[in-house]
């Protein structure tokens, strides 16, 4: 218990800042902070010292935020509120970039989404991501390529969906 308290004092702010950056909400970030440290109280061996505490909390926080973003109940709402407006405004940039990443990440598989966040939201180099996730640099590159393909596929499908919605609107 004392170890968890010490980790909270030393790394709680790091978790909160990281979560707020990824989720865009102080309240949601506070929820993630609480969830992580409650889990640590229940599972005191969660941090095994295999990496530095900051690396551990960076990874755990990213995963917790990613899971919160991907909550299936919010998937349709996020698509409607976040992805469609971007597509409707004809956001013409590299499909894997900045604001677009924040809007598309929830729809990627977990390894792809986490790697996309590290690469484009955090600006980490491929080797840094590989080291952080304990995978090869080549695997990171492969995940990014699959994410780009998934995003391109979404972009190809979106105009069809928008045309269909427009036709339904005019028919009613």
Order of alpha helices (4+ residues) and beta strands (2+ residues): alpha-alpha-alpha-alpha-alpha-alpha-alpha-alpha-alpha
